[in-house]
Amino acid sequence: MVTTFIVKAENEGTQATITETGYESEEQDRPTKEGYAMSLENLKAFIEGTKLPY
């Protein structure tokens, strides 16, 4: 597994890109994608000072 995090300033905010490679199938990758999506939603809510969704 190789995980890459790229964070860069964009306009008035920040763009975060997460790439993970090394899975043998998309089925193996699905839980990781869902986990990162939830984590990023929590991070966004935390930064905005709102209730964490997860």
C-alpha distance matrix in Angstrom:
0.0 3.8 6.6 10.0 13.3 16.5 19.8 23.1 26.7 28.1 31.8 32.7 29.2 25.5 22.8 19.2 16.4 12.9 10.3 6.9 5.7 4.6 7.1 10.2 12.6 13.7 15.0 11.8 10.8 14.3 14.3 11.6 13.7 16.8 15.7 15.0 18.3 20.2 19.0 20.1 23.3 24.0 23.4 25.8 28.3 28.2 28.9 31.6 33.1 33.0 32.2 28.5 27.8 25.3
3.8 0.0 3.8 6.6 10.2 13.1 16.6 19.7 23.4 25.0 28.7 29.7 26.4 22.7 19.9 16.5 13.7 10.5 8.0 5.6 5.4 6.5 9.5 12.8 14.8 15.2 17.1 14.2 12.4 15.6 15.8 12.5 13.8 17.2 16.1 14.5 17.7 19.9 18.3 18.8 22.3 23.0 21.9 24.1 27.0 26.8 27.0 29.8 31.6 31.8 31.4 27.9 27.5 25.4
6.6 3.8 0.0 3.8 6.7 10.1 13.2 16.6 20.2 21.8 25.5 26.3 22.8 19.1 16.5 13.0 10.5 7.1 5.7 4.3 6.6 9.0 11.2 14.8 16.0 15.5 17.4 14.7 12.1 14.7 14.6 10.9 11.7 14.9 13.6 11.4 14.6 16.8 14.9 15.1 18.8 19.5 18.2 20.4 23.3 23.1 23.2 26.1 27.9 28.1 27.9 24.4 24.2 22.3
10.0 6.6 3.8 0.0 3.8 6.5 10.0 13.1 16.8 18.4 22.2 23.3 20.0 16.2 13.6 10.4 8.0 5.7 5.1 6.3 8.8 11.8 14.1 17.7 18.6 17.7 19.9 17.7 14.7 16.9 17.1 13.3 13.2 16.4 15.2 12.3 15.0 17.4 15.3 14.7 18.4 19.4 17.5 19.2 22.5 22.3 21.8 24.6 26.8 27.4 27.6 24.5 24.5 23.2
13.3 10.2 6.7 3.8 0.0 3.8 6.5 10.0 13.5 15.4 19.1 19.8 16.4 12.7 10.5 7.1 5.8 4.7 6.7 8.9 12.0 15.2 17.0 20.7 21.1 19.7 21.7 19.7 16.4 17.9 17.7 14.0 13.4 16.0 14.6 11.2 13.5 15.7 13.3 12.1 15.8 16.7 14.3 15.9 19.3 19.0 18.2 21.1 23.3 24.2 24.7 21.8 22.2 21.2
16.5 13.1 10.1 6.5 3.8 0.0 3.8 6.6 10.3 12.1 15.9 17.0 13.9 10.2 8.0 5.7 5.1 6.5 8.5 11.6 14.4 17.9 19.8 23.3 23.5 21.9 24.2 22.6 19.1 20.3 20.5 17.0 15.8 18.3 17.3 13.6 15.1 17.6 15.3 13.2 16.7 17.9 15.2 16.0 19.7 19.5 18.0 20.6 23.3 24.4 25.5 22.9 23.5 23.1
19.8 16.6 13.2 10.0 6.5 3.8 0.0 3.8 7.1 9.4 13.0 13.7 10.5 6.8 5.7 4.5 6.4 8.7 11.6 14.7 17.9 21.3 23.0 26.5 26.5 24.5 26.6 25.1 21.5 22.2 22.2 18.8 17.3 19.2 18.1 14.3 15.2 17.3 14.8 12.3 15.4 16.4 13.2 13.6 17.3 16.9 14.9 17.5 20.3 21.8 23.3 21.1 22.1 22.1
23.1 19.7 16.6 13.1 10.0 6.6 3.8 0.0 3.8 6.3 9.9 11.1 8.7 5.6 5.4 6.7 8.8 11.8 14.5 17.9 20.7 24.3 26.0 29.4 29.2 27.2 29.4 28.2 24.6 25.2 25.4 22.1 20.3 22.1 21.3 17.5 17.9 20.0 17.8 14.8 17.4 18.7 15.4 15.0 18.7 18.5 15.9 18.0 21.1 22.8 24.8 23.2 24.2 24.7
26.7 23.4 20.2 16.8 13.5 10.3 7.1 3.8 0.0 3.8 6.7 7.6 6.0 4.4 6.2 8.9 11.7 15.0 17.8 21.3 24.2 27.9 29.4 32.7 32.3 30.0 32.2 31.2 27.5 27.7 27.9 24.8 22.7 24.2 23.5 19.8 19.6 21.4 19.4 16.1 18.1 19.3 16.0 14.8 18.3 18.2 15.0 16.7 20.0 21.9 24.4 23.2 24.5 25.6
28.1 25.0 21.8 18.4 15.4 12.1 9.4 6.3 3.8 0.0 3.8 6.1 5.3 5.2 6.1 9.7 12.1 15.8 18.5 22.1 25.0 28.7 29.9 33.1 32.3 29.7 32.0 31.5 27.7 27.6 28.1 25.4 22.8 24.1 24.0 20.4 19.5 21.7 20.2 16.6 18.1 20.0 17.0 15.2 18.6 19.2 16.1 17.0 20.6 22.1 24.7 23.7 24.5 26.0
31.8 28.7 25.5 22.2 19.1 15.9 13.0 9.9 6.7 3.8 0.0 3.8 5.6 7.7 9.3 13.1 15.6 19.3 22.0 25.7 28.6 32.3 33.4 36.4 35.5 32.7 34.9 34.6 30.8 30.4 30.9 28.4 25.7 26.6 26.7 23.2 21.9 23.8 22.6 18.9 19.8 21.6 18.9 16.5 19.4 20.3 16.9 17.0 20.7 22.2 25.2 24.8 25.7 27.6
32.7 29.7 26.3 23.3 19.8 17.0 13.7 11.1 7.6 6.1 3.8 0.0 3.8 7.3 10.1 13.5 16.7 20.1 23.2 26.7 29.9 33.6 34.5 37.7 36.7 33.8 35.6 35.2 31.5 30.8 30.9 28.5 26.0 26.4 26.2 22.9 21.5 22.8 21.5 17.9 18.3 19.7 17.0 14.4 16.9 17.5 14.0 13.9 17.4 19.2 22.4 22.4 23.6 25.8
29.2 26.4 22.8 20.0 16.4 13.9 10.5 8.7 6.0 5.3 5.6 3.8 0.0 3.8 6.9 10.0 13.4 16.6 20.0 23.3 26.6 30.2 31.1 34.4 33.4 30.6 32.4 31.8 28.0 27.5 27.4 24.9 22.5 23.0 22.5 19.2 18.0 19.3 17.8 14.2 15.0 16.4 13.5 11.1 14.1 14.7 11.3 11.8 15.5 17.1 20.0 19.5 20.7 22.5
25.5 22.7 19.1 16.2 12.7 10.2 6.8 5.6 4.4 5.2 7.7 7.3 3.8 0.0 3.8 6.5 10.0 13.1 16.5 19.8 23.1 26.7 27.7 31.1 30.3 27.7 29.6 28.7 25.0 24.8 24.7 21.9 19.7 20.6 20.0 16.4 15.8 17.4 15.6 12.1 13.7 15.1 12.0 10.5 14.0 14.3 11.4 12.9 16.3 17.9 20.2 19.0 20.1 21.3
22.8 19.9 16.5 13.6 10.5 8.0 5.7 5.4 6.2 6.1 9.3 10.1 6.9 3.8 0.0 3.8 6.6 10.1 13.2 16.7 19.8 23.5 24.5 27.7 26.9 24.3 26.4 25.7 21.9 21.8 22.1 19.3 16.9 18.2 18.0 14.3 13.7 16.0 14.6 11.1 13.2 15.2 12.5 11.3 15.1 15.9 13.6 15.1 18.5 19.5 21.3 19.6 20.0 21.0
19.2 16.5 13.0 10.4 7.1 5.7 4.5 6.7 8.9 9.7 13.1 13.5 10.0 6.5 3.8 0.0 3.8 6.6 10.1 13.3 16.7 20.2 21.2 24.6 24.0 21.6 23.5 22.4 18.7 18.9 19.0 15.9 13.9 15.5 14.9 11.1 11.3 13.7 11.9 8.8 11.7 13.5 11.0 10.9 14.7 15.2 13.7 15.8 18.7 19.4 20.7 18.4 18.7 19.0
16.4 13.7 10.5 8.0 5.8 5.1 6.4 8.8 11.7 12.1 15.6 16.7 13.4 10.0 6.6 3.8 0.0 3.8 6.6 10.1 13.2 16.9 17.9 21.2 20.7 18.4 20.7 19.7 15.9 16.5 17.1 14.0 11.9 14.3 14.1 10.4 11.0 14.1 12.7 10.3 13.4 15.5 13.5 13.8 17.4 18.2 17.1 19.1 22.0 22.4 23.2 20.5 20.3 20.2
12.9 10.5 7.1 5.7 4.7 6.5 8.7 11.8 15.0 15.8 19.3 20.1 16.6 13.1 10.1 6.6 3.8 0.0 3.8 6.7 10.2 13.7 14.6 18.1 17.8 15.9 17.9 16.4 12.8 13.8 14.2 10.8 9.3 12.1 11.6 8.1 9.9 12.8 11.4 10.0 13.5 15.2 13.7 14.8 18.2 18.7 18.3 20.6 23.0 23.2 23.4 20.3 19.9 19.1
10.3 8.0 5.7 5.1 6.7 8.5 11.6 14.5 17.8 18.5 22.0 23.2 20.0 16.5 13.2 10.1 6.6 3.8 0.0 3.8 6.7 10.3 11.6 14.9 15.0 13.4 15.9 14.4 10.9 12.8 13.8 10.5 9.4 12.9 12.9 10.1 12.1 15.2 14.2 13.4 16.7 18.5 17.3 18.5 21.7 22.3 22.1 24.3 26.7 26.7 26.7 23.5 22.8 21.6
6.9 5.6 4.3 6.3 8.9 11.6 14.7 17.9 21.3 22.1 25.7 26.7 23.3 19.8 16.7 13.3 10.1 6.7 3.8 0.0 3.8 7.0 8.2 11.8 12.4 11.5 13.6 11.5 8.5 11.2 12.0 8.6 8.8 12.5 12.2 10.3 13.0 15.7 14.8 14.9 18.1 19.6 18.8 20.5 23.4 23.9 24.2 26.5 28.5 28.3 27.9 24.4 23.5 21.8
5.7 5.4 6.6 8.8 12.0 14.4 17.9 20.7 24.2 25.0 28.6 29.9 26.6 23.1 19.8 16.7 13.2 10.2 6.7 3.8 0.0 3.8 5.9 9.1 10.3 10.4 13.0 10.9 8.7 12.1 13.5 10.8 11.3 15.0 15.1 13.7 16.2 19.0 18.4 18.6 21.7 23.2 22.6 24.3 27.1 27.7 27.9 30.3 32.3 32.0 31.5 28.0 26.9 25.0
4.6 6.5 9.0 11.8 15.2 17.9 21.3 24.3 27.9 28.7 32.3 33.6 30.2 26.7 23.5 20.2 16.9 13.7 10.3 7.0 3.8 0.0 3.8 6.5 8.9 10.3 12.4 9.8 9.0 12.8 14.0 11.9 13.3 16.6 16.6 16.0 18.7 21.1 20.6 21.4 24.4 25.6 25.3 27.2 29.9 30.3 30.9 33.3 35.1 34.7 33.8 30.2 29.0 26.8
7.1 9.5 11.2 14.1 17.0 19.8 23.0 26.0 29.4 29.9 33.4 34.5 31.1 27.7 24.5 21.2 17.9 14.6 11.6 8.2 5.9 3.8 0.0 3.8 5.5 7.1 8.7 6.2 6.1 9.9 11.4 10.2 11.6 14.7 15.2 15.3 17.6 19.9 20.0 21.1 23.6 25.0 25.3 27.1 29.4 30.2 31.1 33.2 34.9 34.1 32.9 29.3 27.7 25.4
10.2 12.8 14.8 17.7 20.7 23.3 26.5 29.4 32.7 33.1 36.4 37.7 34.4 31.1 27.7 24.6 21.2 18.1 14.9 11.8 9.1 6.5 3.8 0.0 3.8 7.2 8.5 6.9 8.3 11.6 13.5 13.1 14.4 17.2 18.1 18.6 20.6 22.8 23.3 24.4 26.7 28.3 28.7 30.4 32.7 33.6 34.6 36.6 38.2 37.2 36.0 32.3 30.5 28.2
12.6 14.8 16.0 18.6 21.1 23.5 26.5 29.2 32.3 32.3 35.5 36.7 33.4 30.3 26.9 24.0 20.7 17.8 15.0 12.4 10.3 8.9 5.5 3.8 0.0 3.8 5.3 5.4 6.7 9.1 11.8 12.1 12.8 15.2 16.8 17.5 18.9 21.2 22.3 23.2 25.1 27.0 27.8 29.2 31.3 32.6 33.6 35.3 37.0 35.7 34.4 30.9 28.7 26.6
13.7 15.2 15.5 17.7 19.7 21.9 24.5 27.2 30.0 29.7 32.7 33.8 30.6 27.7 24.3 21.6 18.4 15.9 13.4 11.5 10.4 10.3 7.1 7.2 3.8 0.0 3.8 5.4 4.9 6.2 9.6 10.2 9.9 12.2 14.4 15.0 15.8 18.3 19.8 20.4 22.1 24.2 25.2 26.2 28.3 29.9 30.9 32.3 34.1 32.7 31.4 28.0 25.7 23.9
15.0 17.1 17.4 19.9 21.7 24.2 26.6 29.4 32.2 32.0 34.9 35.6 32.4 29.6 26.4 23.5 20.7 17.9 15.9 13.6 13.0 12.4 8.7 8.5 5.3 3.8 0.0 3.8 5.4 5.4 8.0 9.9 10.4 11.6 13.8 15.3 16.1 17.9 19.6 20.9 22.2 24.0 25.5 26.7 28.3 29.9 31.4 32.7 34.1 32.4 30.8 27.3 24.8 22.7
11.8 14.2 14.7 17.7 19.7 22.6 25.1 28.2 31.2 31.5 34.6 35.2 31.8 28.7 25.7 22.4 19.7 16.4 14.4 11.5 10.9 9.8 6.2 6.9 5.4 5.4 3.8 0.0 3.8 5.7 7.0 7.9 9.7 11.3 12.5 14.0 15.6 17.2 18.3 19.9 21.7 23.1 24.2 26.0 27.7 28.8 30.3 32.0 33.3 31.9 30.2 26.6 24.4 22.0
10.8 12.4 12.1 14.7 16.4 19.1 21.5 24.6 27.5 27.7 30.8 31.5 28.0 25.0 21.9 18.7 15.9 12.8 10.9 8.5 8.7 9.0 6.1 8.3 6.7 4.9 5.4 3.8 0.0 3.8 5.9 5.5 6.4 8.9 10.2 10.9 12.5 14.7 15.6 16.8 18.7 20.4 21.2 22.8 24.8 26.0 27.2 28.9 30.4 29.2 27.8 24.3 22.3 20.1
14.3 15.6 14.7 16.9 17.9 20.3 22.2 25.2 27.7 27.6 30.4 30.8 27.5 24.8 21.8 18.9 16.5 13.8 12.8 11.2 12.1 12.8 9.9 11.6 9.1 6.2 5.4 5.7 3.8 0.0 3.9 5.4 5.2 6.3 8.6 10.1 10.7 12.5 14.3 15.5 16.8 18.6 20.1 21.3 22.9 24.5 26.0 27.3 28.7 27.1 25.5 22.1 19.7 17.7
14.3 15.8 14.6 17.1 17.7 20.5 22.2 25.4 27.9 28.1 30.9 30.9 27.4 24.7 22.1 19.0 17.1 14.2 13.8 12.0 13.5 14.0 11.4 13.5 11.8 9.6 8.0 7.0 5.9 3.9 0.0 3.8 5.5 5.1 6.1 8.7 9.9 10.6 12.2 14.3 15.4 16.6 18.3 20.0 21.2 22.5 24.4 25.9 26.9 25.2 23.3 19.7 17.5 15.0
11.6 12.5 10.9 13.3 14.0 17.0 18.8 22.1 24.8 25.4 28.4 28.5 24.9 21.9 19.3 15.9 14.0 10.8 10.5 8.6 10.8 11.9 10.2 13.1 12.1 10.2 9.9 7.9 5.5 5.4 3.8 0.0 3.8 5.4 5.0 6.2 8.6 9.9 10.4 12.2 14.2 15.3 16.3 18.3 20.0 20.9 22.4 24.3 25.5 24.4 22.9 19.2 17.6 15.2
13.7 13.8 11.7 13.2 13.4 15.8 17.3 20.3 22.7 22.8 25.7 26.0 22.5 19.7 16.9 13.9 11.9 9.3 9.4 8.8 11.3 13.3 11.6 14.4 12.8 9.9 10.4 9.7 6.4 5.2 5.5 3.8 0.0 3.8 5.4 5.2 6.2 8.7 9.9 10.6 12.4 14.4 15.3 16.5 18.5 20.0 21.1 22.6 24.3 23.0 21.9 18.5 16.5 14.9
16.8 17.2 14.9 16.4 16.0 18.3 19.2 22.1 24.2 24.1 26.6 26.4 23.0 20.6 18.2 15.5 14.3 12.1 12.9 12.5 15.0 16.6 14.7 17.2 15.2 12.2 11.6 11.3 8.9 6.3 5.1 5.4 3.8 0.0 3.8 5.5 5.1 6.3 8.7 10.0 10.7 12.5 14.3 15.5 16.8 18.5 20.2 21.3 22.6 20.8 19.3 15.9 13.5 11.8
15.7 16.1 13.6 15.2 14.6 17.3 18.1 21.3 23.5 24.0 26.7 26.2 22.5 20.0 18.0 14.9 14.1 11.6 12.9 12.2 15.1 16.6 15.2 18.1 16.8 14.4 13.8 12.5 10.2 8.6 6.1 5.0 5.4 3.8 0.0 3.8 5.4 5.2 6.2 8.6 10.0 10.7 12.3 14.3 15.5 16.5 18.4 20.1 21.0 19.6 17.9 14.3 12.6 10.2
15.0 14.5 11.4 12.3 11.2 13.6 14.3 17.5 19.8 20.4 23.2 22.9 19.2 16.4 14.3 11.1 10.4 8.1 10.1 10.3 13.7 16.0 15.3 18.6 17.5 15.0 15.3 14.0 10.9 10.1 8.7 6.2 5.2 5.5 3.8 0.0 3.8 5.4 5.0 6.1 8.5 9.8 10.3 12.2 14.2 15.1 16.3 18.2 19.7 18.8 17.9 14.3 13.2 11.6
18.3 17.7 14.6 15.0 13.5 15.1 15.2 17.9 19.6 19.5 21.9 21.5 18.0 15.8 13.7 11.3 11.0 9.9 12.1 13.0 16.2 18.7 17.6 20.6 18.9 15.8 16.1 15.6 12.5 10.7 9.9 8.6 6.2 5.1 5.4 3.8 0.0 3.8 5.5 5.3 6.3 8.7 9.9 10.6 12.4 14.3 15.5 16.6 18.3 16.9 16.1 12.9 11.2 10.5
20.2 19.9 16.8 17.4 15.7 17.6 17.3 20.0 21.4 21.7 23.8 22.8 19.3 17.4 16.0 13.7 14.1 12.8 15.2 15.7 19.0 21.1 19.9 22.8 21.2 18.3 17.9 17.2 14.7 12.5 10.6 9.9 8.7 6.3 5.2 5.4 3.8 0.0 3.8 5.5 5.1 6.3 8.7 9.9 10.6 12.3 14.3 15.4 16.3 14.7 13.2 9.7 8.0 6.7
19.0 18.3 14.9 15.3 13.3 15.3 14.8 17.8 19.4 20.2 22.6 21.5 17.8 15.6 14.6 11.9 12.7 11.4 14.2 14.8 18.4 20.6 20.0 23.3 22.3 19.8 19.6 18.3 15.6 14.3 12.2 10.4 9.9 8.7 6.2 5.0 5.5 3.8 0.0 3.8 5.4 5.1 6.2 8.7 9.9 10.5 12.4 14.2 15.2 14.3 13.3 9.7 9.4 7.9
20.1 18.8 15.1 14.7 12.1 13.2 12.3 14.8 16.1 16.6 18.9 17.9 14.2 12.1 11.1 8.8 10.3 10.0 13.4 14.9 18.6 21.4 21.1 24.4 23.2 20.4 20.9 19.9 16.8 15.5 14.3 12.2 10.6 10.0 8.6 6.1 5.3 5.5 3.8 0.0 3.8 5.3 4.9 6.1 8.6 9.7 10.5 12.2 14.0 13.5 13.4 10.4 10.3 10.2
23.3 22.3 18.8 18.4 15.8 16.7 15.4 17.4 18.1 18.1 19.8 18.3 15.0 13.7 13.2 11.7 13.4 13.5 16.7 18.1 21.7 24.4 23.6 26.7 25.1 22.1 22.2 21.7 18.7 16.8 15.4 14.2 12.4 10.7 10.0 8.5 6.3 5.1 5.4 3.8 0.0 3.8 5.4 5.1 6.2 8.6 10.0 10.6 12.1 10.7 10.4 7.7 7.1 8.1
24.0 23.0 19.5 19.4 16.7 17.9 16.4 18.7 19.3 20.0 21.6 19.7 16.4 15.1 15.2 13.5 15.5 15.2 18.5 19.6 23.2 25.6 25.0 28.3 27.0 24.2 24.0 23.1 20.4 18.6 16.6 15.3 14.4 12.5 10.7 9.8 8.7 6.3 5.1 5.3 3.8 0.0 3.8 5.4 5.1 6.1 8.6 9.8 10.3 9.2 8.4 5.1 6.1 6.4
23.4 21.9 18.2 17.5 14.3 15.2 13.2 15.4 16.0 17.0 18.9 17.0 13.5 12.0 12.5 11.0 13.5 13.7 17.3 18.8 22.6 25.3 25.3 28.7 27.8 25.2 25.5 24.2 21.2 20.1 18.3 16.3 15.3 14.3 12.3 10.3 9.9 8.7 6.2 4.9 5.4 3.8 0.0 3.8 5.5 5.1 6.2 8.6 9.8 10.1 10.5 8.0 9.7 10.1
25.8 24.1 20.4 19.2 15.9 16.0 13.6 15.0 14.8 15.2 16.5 14.4 11.1 10.5 11.3 10.9 13.8 14.8 18.5 20.5 24.3 27.2 27.1 30.4 29.2 26.2 26.7 26.0 22.8 21.3 20.0 18.3 16.5 15.5 14.3 12.2 10.6 9.9 8.7 6.1 5.1 5.4 3.8 0.0 3.8 5.5 5.2 6.2 8.5 8.6 10.0 8.6 9.8 11.5
28.3 27.0 23.3 22.5 19.3 19.7 17.3 18.7 18.3 18.6 19.4 16.9 14.1 14.0 15.1 14.7 17.4 18.2 21.7 23.4 27.1 29.9 29.4 32.7 31.3 28.3 28.3 27.7 24.8 22.9 21.2 20.0 18.5 16.8 15.5 14.2 12.4 10.6 9.9 8.6 6.2 5.1 5.5 3.8 0.0 3.8 5.5 5.0 5.9 5.0 6.2 5.5 7.5 9.9
28.2 26.8 23.1 22.3 19.0 19.5 16.9 18.5 18.2 19.2 20.3 17.5 14.7 14.3 15.9 15.2 18.2 18.7 22.3 23.9 27.7 30.3 30.2 33.6 32.6 29.9 29.9 28.8 26.0 24.5 22.5 20.9 20.0 18.5 16.5 15.1 14.3 12.3 10.5 9.7 8.6 6.1 5.1 5.5 3.8 0.0 3.8 5.4 5.0 6.1 7.3 6.5 9.7 11.1
28.9 27.0 23.2 21.8 18.2 18.0 14.9 15.9 15.0 16.1 16.9 14.0 11.3 11.4 13.6 13.7 17.1 18.3 22.1 24.2 27.9 30.9 31.1 34.6 33.6 30.9 31.4 30.3 27.2 26.0 24.4 22.4 21.1 20.2 18.4 16.3 15.5 14.3 12.4 10.5 10.0 8.6 6.2 5.2 5.5 3.8 0.0 3.8 5.5 7.8 10.2 10.0 12.7 14.4
31.6 29.8 26.1 24.6 21.1 20.6 17.5 18.0 16.7 17.0 17.0 13.9 11.8 12.9 15.1 15.8 19.1 20.6 24.3 26.5 30.3 33.3 33.2 36.6 35.3 32.3 32.7 32.0 28.9 27.3 25.9 24.3 22.6 21.3 20.1 18.2 16.6 15.4 14.2 12.2 10.6 9.8 8.6 6.2 5.0 5.4 3.8 0.0 3.8 5.6 9.0 9.9 12.3 14.8
33.1 31.6 27.9 26.8 23.3 23.3 20.3 21.1 20.0 20.6 20.7 17.4 15.5 16.3 18.5 18.7 22.0 23.0 26.7 28.5 32.3 35.1 34.9 38.2 37.0 34.1 34.1 33.3 30.4 28.7 26.9 25.5 24.3 22.6 21.0 19.7 18.3 16.3 15.2 14.0 12.1 10.3 9.8 8.5 5.9 5.0 5.5 3.8 0.0 3.8 7.0 8.7 11.8 14.2
33.0 31.8 28.1 27.4 24.2 24.4 21.8 22.8 21.9 22.1 22.2 19.2 17.1 17.9 19.5 19.4 22.4 23.2 26.7 28.3 32.0 34.7 34.1 37.2 35.7 32.7 32.4 31.9 29.2 27.1 25.2 24.4 23.0 20.8 19.6 18.8 16.9 14.7 14.3 13.5 10.7 9.2 10.1 8.6 5.0 6.1 7.8 5.6 3.8 0.0 3.8 6.4 8.9 11.8
32.2 31.4 27.9 27.6 24.7 25.5 23.3 24.8 24.4 24.7 25.2 22.4 20.0 20.2 21.3 20.7 23.2 23.4 26.7 27.9 31.5 33.8 32.9 36.0 34.4 31.4 30.8 30.2 27.8 25.5 23.3 22.9 21.9 19.3 17.9 17.9 16.1 13.2 13.3 13.4 10.4 8.4 10.5 10.0 6.2 7.3 10.2 9.0 7.0 3.8 0.0 3.8 6.2 8.9
28.5 27.9 24.4 24.5 21.8 22.9 21.1 23.2 23.2 23.7 24.8 22.4 19.5 19.0 19.6 18.4 20.5 20.3 23.5 24.4 28.0 30.2 29.3 32.3 30.9 28.0 27.3 26.6 24.3 22.1 19.7 19.2 18.5 15.9 14.3 14.3 12.9 9.7 9.7 10.4 7.7 5.1 8.0 8.6 5.5 6.5 10.0 9.9 8.7 6.4 3.8 0.0 3.8 5.6
27.8 27.5 24.2 24.5 22.2 23.5 22.1 24.2 24.5 24.5 25.7 23.6 20.7 20.1 20.0 18.7 20.3 19.9 22.8 23.5 26.9 29.0 27.7 30.5 28.7 25.7 24.8 24.4 22.3 19.7 17.5 17.6 16.5 13.5 12.6 13.2 11.2 8.0 9.4 10.3 7.1 6.1 9.7 9.8 7.5 9.7 12.7 12.3 11.8 8.9 6.2 3.8 0.0 3.8
25.3 25.4 22.3 23.2 21.2 23.1 22.1 24.7 25.6 26.0 27.6 25.8 22.5 21.3 21.0 19.0 20.2 19.1 21.6 21.8 25.0 26.8 25.4 28.2 26.6 23.9 22.7 22.0 20.1 17.7 15.0 15.2 14.9 11.8 10.2 11.6 10.5 6.7 7.9 10.2 8.1 6.4 10.1 11.5 9.9 11.1 14.4 14.8 14.2 11.8 8.9 5.6 3.8 0.0
